[in-house]
Amino acid sequence: MTRSGAQAPQLGSPAVRPRAPARWRGAAARARSALALGCALLVGACTTLPPAPLGTADSLSGRLALRVEAIGDASPRAFSAAFDLRGNAQAGTLGLSTPLGSMLAEARWSPAEVVLATPQGTRRFANLEELTREALGESVPVEAWFDWLRGRPWSGATSAASSTPAPGFAQLGWQVDLGRFDEGTIVATRESPPPTVTVRIRLDRS
């Protein structure tokens, strides 16, 4: 016992770890949420979801790979899938599937609703930003992809010339690299706010 009457700390007692900054804890929580959703998607990967009908044949397809760099106590995360993007920024669908063609998930949006459908069920969100954050761990501007994947800025937001030597542009906080656009490859990177997120898309050639 110490002279003050308080019990002295015992040798071998676990050290108290400092709490990570709130933004890092938030990133870790999103990582756990995305991991849980990813596991659910893989469990139901052999189930095919019915496609949502659209009033336009405007579509883009290919493969996408998303990587979120490590931050704080959150490990780096990666996701890849075949995709099929249909419609436009106001109303459309984004389907994600395995290399064998089994549907993993489908995002659907319109002025009336924003929905994520998986083999486990359907969830509704206030907007696409919330949906993609829940599904992928970080929000991505899907509504801008209809233009980005055609090598041009989205008309729904301001843009600027690229700050890198590669051809491209900056929009919505993302740097869109069009250096390999002729090969069907587009790379979009967001560095701020952290963590750094990179989306690499390879378009199918008809």
N, C-alpha and C positions, 0 to 999 in steps of 0.2 A: 504494500500500500504506500502511496505517496503521502507526504505530510498534509496535503489538502484533503486526503480521504478518498480521492478518486483512484480507481483501479488502473495500474500501469498497463500499457498495451502489451499483449503477449507476443512472444517471438513466433513468427510464422503466420501471424494474422494476415488475412488478405488485404492488400493495399486498396485504398479507395481510388477508383479511376475517375479522372475529371470527365464531366459530361461534354459530349461533342457539341459544336455549335448547332443551333436550331436548324439551319438550312441543310447541314449535313445529316441530322437525324431525319429530316424530311426526305432527303434523297434516299436514305436507307429504307425508310418506310415505303417509298414508291418502288424501290427495288424488290422488297419482299412482296408487294402487291403484284408487280409485274411477273415475278417468279411464280407466284401462286396461280395467276391466270395462265401463264405459259404451260404449267403442269396440267391444268384443266384442259387446255387446248390439245395437248398431246394425248391425253386420255381419250378424248373424243375425236381424234384425227381421222378415224375411219368412217365417221358419220358425215354424210353429205348434206349440206344445208340447201334448201330450195332457193334459187336465185330470185332477186327482187326485180320485177319488171320495170323498165325505164322507157321513157318516151323519146330516147335519142340513141343512136348507134355510136355516138362519140365515145371511144374507148382507147385505153392504153394498157399494155400488159408487159410483163417481164419478171425480173427478180430484184428484190430489194434486200439490203443488209443494213441493219441499224446497229451502231455501237455507241454506248454511253461510257465515258471514261470514269475511272475511279475518283471518288471524292470523299474525304473524311474516312469513316468506317464503312462506307459503301463500296463494294467491289465493282470492277468494270462489268458491264452487261452487254450482251450481244443477242441479236435476233435476226433471222433470215427466213424468207419465204418467197414463193411465187406470188405475184399480185395481179389483180385485174381491176383497173380503175375506169369507171363509167359515169357518164353524166356531165356535170359541171360543178362549179363552186357552190351553186345554190341548191342543187338537188342531184344526188348521185349515190354510188356505192363504191366501196373499196373491199374487194375480196382477197383473203389471204389463204394460201393452200400449200400443201406439202409438195415435194417434187413429183410424187405419184398422182397428184391431182385431187387428193382428199381435202375438202374445205376445212380450214382451221377456224376462221371467223369471217364475219362480214359486217362492215360498218355501213349504215344507211343514213342518209340525211336529207332533209327537205325543210322548208319553212315551218312545217307542222311538228317535226320530231327529229331527234338524233338518236339512233339505236345501234347497239352492238349485239349481234346475234352470234352465238356459239352453239355447239352441240349440247351444251349444258343449259342453255336458256337464253333469254333476251333481257338486256338492260337498257334503260333510257338515260340520256345525259342532257345537260342544258345546252351544250355546244360541242363542236368537234375537238376543241382544245381539251376539254375535260375527258372526252372519250379516248383520244390518243394517249393522254397522260395515264389513264387507267390501264389501257391495253399494252402500252409499250414502256411505261415508266417515265417517259418524258413526252411533252406535247410536241407535235410536228404539224406544220401548216398544210394539211392535205388539200385544202381548198386552193392553194397556190400551185399544187403539182400539175394541174391541167395545163398551165402555161410553162412552168419550169421545165417540164419534161418535153416541151416543144422548143426549148432554147430561148425563152423570152420571159421578162418579168411579168408577174401577175398584175392585172389592171386594177385590182382592188386595194392596192397599197402603193406607197411611194417606193422608189428604188434608186440606187446609185451605182456608179461604175464600180467594178471590183477593185478592192484594195490590194490584190495580188497580181503578179505578172500574168497569170493564166486568164484567158478570156472568160467572161461571166459577169455577174452583178451581185450586189448586196441588197437584200430585202427582208423585212420582218426579223431582223437580227441574224439572218443566215447569209453566209457566203456561198453562192452557187457557182461551182466550177464547171465550165463548159469546154474545158481543154480537150476532152475526148468525146464531145457531142457527136461528131461524125461517125464514131464507132458505136453510138447508142448508149454511152455511159454519162451519167450526170452525178456529181457529188455535191452534196449540200452540208455545210458545217456551221454549227452554232457554238460559239465559245462563251458567250455571256447572255444570261447568267449561267454560272457553272452548274453542273458539270458540262464538259464539252460533249456535244452530240454530233455524230456523223451519219448521214444517210447516203448510201451508195446504191444507185439504181442502174440496172442494165436492161434496156428496152428490147423486147422481141422485135425482130425485123420481119416484116411481112414479105 
